[in-house]
Amino acid sequence: MASAVLERRVREDGCAVIELRGELDLASEVALRHLLLDLVREAPPGILVNMRHVSFIDSTGLGALVAGYKAAKEAGIPYRVGQVAPFVERQMRLTGLDELLLGEPADLEPGQGGQ
């Protein structure tokens, strides 16, 4: 990803965790979208995208997160965006995506299931 850095790991419970850092914008949207869609095809028991170190997100970055959510939902895989930086949370609230992406499933909370 051009302007964002990511780390991917698998928790003991098999859930995939993506840690994002930096800026999620047009330069990184395609890579993030492909990563999330490829991850859904691997069919982990859950997907958690952590964003506490994301300094900027625009509509294309939000679109990639929504694409991952839709693919996971269609596949029956719990998907959650968590640990969001204040700027990211504001953007999600302004666009109404907070309820879609920041809500349940609570079982994907960090610290649960072998984190």
FENDA-V301348 format. One record per backbone hydrogen bond with DSSP energy under -1.0 kcal/mol. CO is the residue of the C=O (numbers start at 0). NH is the residue of the N-H. Records with the same first field share a line. If there is no record, write none. Layout:
CO = NH ; NH
//
This chain:
2 = 22
4 = 20
6 = 18
8 = 16
10 = 13
14 = 10
15 = 47
16 = 8
17 = 49
18 = 6
20 = 4
21 = 54 ; 55
23 = 57
24 = 27 ; 28
27 = 31
28 = 32
29 = 33
30 = 34
31 = 35
32 = 36
33 = 37
34 = 38
35 = 39
36 = 40
37 = 41
39 = 42
45 = 15
46 = 79
47 = 17
48 = 81
49 = 19
50 = 53 ; 84
52 = 21
55 = 23
57 = 61
58 = 62
59 = 63
60 = 64
61 = 65
62 = 66
63 = 67
64 = 68
65 = 69
66 = 70
67 = 71
68 = 72
69 = 73
70 = 74
71 = 76
72 = 75
77 = 46
79 = 48
81 = 50
84 = 88
85 = 89
86 = 90
87 = 91
88 = 92
89 = 93
90 = 94
91 = 96 ; 97
96 = 100
97 = 101
100 = 80
104 = 107
105 = 108
108 = 111
112 = 12
//
